[in-house]
């Protein structure tokens, strides 16, 4: 099984070219059987974007800080396998 884990602390940057909506690259990977997961860190994360990447809220995780991510690493990683 191939897995991608995207870790972000904010919304997608749209000011640089070439801009591509999030669903296009994630659909391409999913069509190849890649399991997509996303971890959002902090208050600036756009949960809708995480769900667009993963196609389900069950594969999107939110933590308040990088410290919380470190504290919950084992719990989050157990969801990937």
N, C-alpha and C positions, 0 to 999 in steps of 0.2 A: 504494500500500500504506500502511495506517495502522499505526503502531507505538507501543506503550507500553513505556517503560523504567521500571520501579519500582526505586528505590534505597532501601535500608534498612540500618539498623545494629542491628536487634534484632527480636524477635518481635512479632507483631501485638498491639496494645493492645486488651484485652478488657474493661476496666473502665468504659468509657463506653457509654452508650446512644445510638443503637441499635447494638448489636454485630451484625455480619454475618460469617458464616464466609467465608474468603477465596475459596472456590471459586464462590460465588454471583456476585459482581461480575465475576470473571475469566471465567466461562462466558458471561456476558452480552456482554462485549466480544468474546470469541472467536467467538461466534455471528454477530457482525457483520463478521467477517473481520479483526479487529485482531490483529496479531502481538504476543504478550506476551513480554517479556524481564524478568529481574530480576537486580539486582546486590546482593549482600550484602557489607557492610563490617564486618569485625571478628569477634571470637569469640562474640558474643551472637546471631548470626544463626541462625535455624532453617531448615536446608536443606530440610526437608520442606515448609515454608510456601512457599519459593521455587518448588519443583517443583509445588506446588498451583496457584500463580499462573500458571506458564508451561506446565503440563501435560507438561513434559519436562525432564530434567536438562540437555539440550543448550542450553537457553535461559536457564539460571540460572548465574550467575558469582559466585565468591567471591574477595574480596581481604582481606588482613589489616588494611589501614589505608586512610585517605583518601589518603595519600601513594602507596601502591601502586596505588590506583585512578588517580591522575594519571599515574603511570609507565606504566600499561598501557591508557590510554584508547584509543589507536589500535587496539590489538589487540582490545579488547572491542567497540569501535564497528564494526570490520570484520565481526563476527559478526551485526550487526543488518541489514546491507545485502546 
